[in-house]
């Protein structure tokens, strides 16, 4: 939006941008609907941090929408919503009973965490530096209580975002550890099965060798016996015994 409307960066404290107003109207409608659903079905999908995040955002964005104050900072904060589709997708996957170690769940979780980190955590020092730059300008003192709205609301939002990111990071580490342990167990089972097959093959080969050796000895003994009989036939022995008696 800053590319499409250069006036936002040139006039960060007071500026009317119809493009920004349109975006803010959509965001306020979404936040209002999500807050209403969260309150009605609080036991199932309600979360105090989410409701607080939505309410303070609606409060701040309403000022920008109606009075055109702090437009640059409102637009900067909208960048944080780039991670929202993946947050919602995680809820859908969980509702549809996808395993937390399934490929869609893991890929969505990693993308969600990385995007959340860049648009909400990395953006924090950049955002507050811009606040500092504007705060030392003469126009700042004429903004009245809107200065405190800006600082207080954004401080609350940043604390919530840090809390959410810590939960996402712990969840990612836990899932990756589970996947690693599962792969390690599968690798061990594969090696164990391979060793069992190798031992069975070795045992079978030994049995075959023993049978072959036994067969060879039997054949060799039969050959020796046959050779002996060929050298000393039975009829010759009978004749020798008859002559001796005579």
C-alpha positions as CSV (number, residue, x, y, z in Angstrom):
1,X,0.0,0.0,0.0
2,X,2.9,2.3,0.7
3,X,4.0,1.8,-2.9
4,X,0.5,2.6,-4.2
5,X,0.0,5.6,-1.9
6,X,3.2,7.6,-1.3
7,X,1.4,10.0,1.0
8,X,1.3,7.5,3.8
9,X,5.1,7.7,4.4
10,X,5.3,11.4,3.6
11,X,2.5,12.2,6.2
12,X,2.6,9.5,8.8
13,X,0.6,11.4,11.5
14,X,-2.2,12.9,9.6
15,X,-3.3,11.8,6.1
16,X,-6.5,10.7,4.3
17,X,-6.0,7.5,2.3
18,X,-9.1,6.0,0.8
19,X,-7.2,2.8,0.0
20,X,-6.2,2.5,3.7
21,X,-9.8,3.3,4.8
22,X,-11.1,0.4,2.6
23,X,-8.5,-2.0,4.1
24,X,-9.3,-0.8,7.6
25,X,-13.0,-1.2,7.1
26,X,-12.5,-4.8,6.0
27,X,-10.2,-5.6,8.9
28,X,-12.5,-4.0,11.5
29,X,-15.4,-6.1,10.1
30,X,-13.3,-9.3,10.3
31,X,-12.1,-8.5,13.8
32,X,-15.6,-7.7,15.0
33,X,-17.0,-10.9,13.5
34,X,-14.2,-13.0,15.0
35,X,-14.6,-11.4,18.4
36,X,-18.4,-12.1,18.3
37,X,-17.9,-15.7,17.4
38,X,-15.2,-16.0,20.1
39,X,-17.5,-14.6,22.8
40,X,-20.6,-16.7,21.7
41,X,-18.6,-19.9,21.6
42,X,-16.1,-19.0,24.2
43,X,-15.9,-22.5,25.7
44,X,-14.9,-24.0,22.3
45,X,-12.9,-21.4,20.5
46,X,-12.6,-18.5,23.0
47,X,-9.2,-17.1,24.1
48,X,-8.7,-14.1,26.3
49,X,-5.5,-13.0,24.4
50,X,-7.3,-13.2,21.0
51,X,-10.3,-11.2,22.3
52,X,-8.0,-8.6,23.8
53,X,-6.0,-8.4,20.6
54,X,-9.1,-7.8,18.5
55,X,-10.7,-5.3,20.9
56,X,-7.6,-3.0,21.2
57,X,-7.0,-3.3,17.4
58,X,-10.6,-2.3,16.6
59,X,-10.3,0.7,19.1
60,X,-7.1,2.0,17.4
61,X,-8.2,1.3,13.8
62,X,-11.5,3.1,14.4
63,X,-9.6,6.3,15.1
64,X,-7.6,6.0,11.9
65,X,-10.8,5.2,9.9
66,X,-12.8,8.1,11.2
67,X,-10.2,10.8,12.0
68,X,-7.4,10.0,9.6
69,X,-4.8,10.0,12.4
70,X,-1.6,7.9,12.5
71,X,-2.3,6.3,9.1
72,X,1.2,5.1,8.5
73,X,1.3,3.1,11.7
74,X,-2.1,1.6,11.1
75,X,-0.9,0.5,7.7
76,X,2.3,-0.9,9.2
77,X,0.3,-2.9,11.7
78,X,-1.8,-4.5,8.9
79,X,1.4,-6.2,7.6
80,X,1.1,-8.5,10.7
81,X,-2.1,-10.0,9.3
82,X,-0.1,-11.8,6.5
83,X,0.3,-14.7,9.0
84,X,-3.4,-14.9,9.8
85,X,-4.5,-17.2,6.9
86,X,-2.0,-19.9,8.2
87,X,-3.2,-19.5,11.7
88,X,-6.7,-20.1,10.6
89,X,-5.6,-23.0,8.4
90,X,-4.0,-24.6,11.5
91,X,-7.4,-24.4,13.2
92,X,-9.1,-26.1,10.2
93,X,-6.5,-28.9,10.1
94,X,-6.9,-29.5,13.9
95,X,-10.7,-29.5,13.6
96,X,-10.5,-32.0,10.7
97,X,-8.5,-34.3,13.0
98,X,-5.3,-34.2,11.0
99,X,-2.4,-35.7,12.9
100,X,0.1,-33.0,14.2
101,X,2.9,-35.0,12.6
102,X,1.1,-35.2,9.2
103,X,2.7,-33.4,6.2
104,X,0.0,-30.7,5.8
105,X,0.1,-29.9,9.5
106,X,3.9,-29.7,9.7
107,X,4.3,-27.6,6.5
108,X,1.5,-25.2,7.5
109,X,3.0,-24.9,11.0
110,X,6.5,-24.1,9.8
111,X,5.3,-21.5,7.3
112,X,3.0,-20.0,9.9
113,X,5.8,-19.7,12.5
114,X,8.3,-18.3,10.0
115,X,5.9,-15.7,8.6
116,X,4.7,-14.8,12.1
117,X,8.3,-14.2,13.1
118,X,9.1,-11.9,10.2
119,X,5.9,-9.8,10.1
120,X,5.3,-9.5,13.8
121,X,8.6,-10.1,15.7
122,X,11.2,-8.8,13.3
123,X,9.0,-5.9,12.4
124,X,8.9,-4.6,16.1
125,X,12.2,-2.8,16.2
126,X,11.5,-1.3,12.8
127,X,8.1,-0.1,13.9
128,X,9.3,1.5,17.1
129,X,12.2,3.2,15.4
130,X,9.7,4.8,13.1
131,X,7.7,5.9,16.1
132,X,10.8,7.5,17.6
133,X,11.6,9.3,14.4
134,X,8.1,10.8,14.3
135,X,8.0,11.5,18.0
136,X,10.9,14.0,17.7
137,X,9.1,16.0,15.1
138,X,7.2,19.2,16.0
139,X,3.9,17.7,14.7
140,X,4.0,15.0,17.4
141,X,3.0,17.3,20.3
142,X,-0.1,18.4,18.5
143,X,-1.5,14.8,18.2
144,X,-2.9,15.0,21.8
145,X,-4.1,11.7,23.4
146,X,-3.7,9.8,20.1
147,X,0.0,9.6,21.0
148,X,-0.9,7.5,24.1
149,X,-3.4,5.4,22.1
150,X,-0.6,4.6,19.6
151,X,2.0,3.6,22.3
152,X,-0.4,1.8,24.6
153,X,-2.3,-0.2,22.0
154,X,0.9,-1.2,20.1
155,X,2.6,-2.2,23.4
156,X,-0.2,-4.5,24.3
157,X,-0.3,-6.0,20.8
158,X,3.5,-6.6,20.8
159,X,3.3,-8.4,24.2
160,X,0.5,-10.6,22.9
161,X,2.5,-11.4,19.7
162,X,5.6,-12.3,21.7
163,X,3.5,-14.7,23.8
164,X,1.9,-16.2,20.7
165,X,5.2,-16.7,19.0
166,X,6.7,-18.4,22.1
167,X,3.8,-20.9,22.0
168,X,4.3,-21.4,18.2
169,X,8.0,-21.9,18.6
170,X,7.6,-24.5,21.4
171,X,4.9,-26.3,19.4
172,X,7.2,-26.5,16.3
173,X,10.1,-27.8,18.4
174,X,7.9,-30.4,20.0
175,X,6.5,-31.6,16.7
176,X,9.9,-31.7,15.1
177,X,11.3,-33.7,18.0
178,X,8.4,-36.1,17.8
179,X,9.0,-36.6,14.0
180,X,12.7,-37.1,14.7
181,X,12.1,-39.7,17.4
182,X,9.6,-41.5,15.1
183,X,12.0,-41.6,12.2
184,X,14.8,-42.8,14.6
185,X,12.5,-45.6,15.9
186,X,11.6,-46.6,12.4
187,X,15.3,-46.7,11.5
188,X,16.1,-48.9,14.5
189,X,13.2,-51.2,13.7
190,X,14.4,-51.4,10.1
191,X,17.9,-52.3,11.3
192,X,16.5,-54.8,13.8
193,X,14.4,-56.5,11.1
194,X,17.4,-56.5,8.8
195,X,19.6,-58.2,11.4
196,X,16.9,-60.8,12.1
197,X,16.7,-61.6,8.4
198,X,20.4,-61.8,8.2
199,X,20.6,-64.2,11.1
200,X,17.9,-66.4,9.6
201,X,19.7,-66.5,6.3
202,X,22.9,-67.3,8.1
203,X,21.2,-70.1,10.1
204,X,19.6,-71.5,7.0
205,X,23.0,-71.4,5.1
206,X,24.7,-73.2,8.1
207,X,22.0,-75.8,8.1
208,X,22.4,-76.4,4.4
209,X,26.2,-76.7,4.8
210,X,25.7,-79.2,7.6
211,X,23.3,-81.2,5.5
212,X,25.7,-81.1,2.6
213,X,28.6,-82.2,4.8
214,X,26.6,-85.1,6.3
215,X,25.6,-86.2,2.8
216,X,29.2,-86.0,1.7
217,X,30.4,-88.2,4.6
218,X,27.6,-90.7,4.0
219,X,28.5,-91.0,0.3
220,X,32.1,-91.3,1.2
221,X,31.5,-94.1,3.6
222,X,29.4,-95.9,1.0
223,X,32.1,-95.4,-1.5
224,X,34.7,-96.9,0.9
225,X,32.5,-99.9,1.7
226,X,31.9,-100.6,-2.0
227,X,35.6,-100.3,-2.8
228,X,36.4,-102.8,-0.1
229,X,33.8,-105.3,-1.4
230,X,35.2,-104.8,-4.9
231,X,38.6,-105.8,-3.7
232,X,37.4,-108.7,-1.4
233,X,34.3,-110.2,-2.9
234,X,32.2,-112.3,-0.7
235,X,32.4,-115.4,-3.0
236,X,36.2,-115.5,-2.7
237,X,36.0,-115.5,1.1
238,X,33.5,-118.4,1.1
239,X,35.9,-120.4,-1.1
240,X,38.8,-119.7,1.2
241,X,36.8,-120.9,4.2
242,X,35.8,-124.1,2.4
243,X,39.4,-124.9,1.4
244,X,40.6,-124.4,4.9
245,X,38.0,-126.8,6.3
246,X,39.1,-129.4,3.9
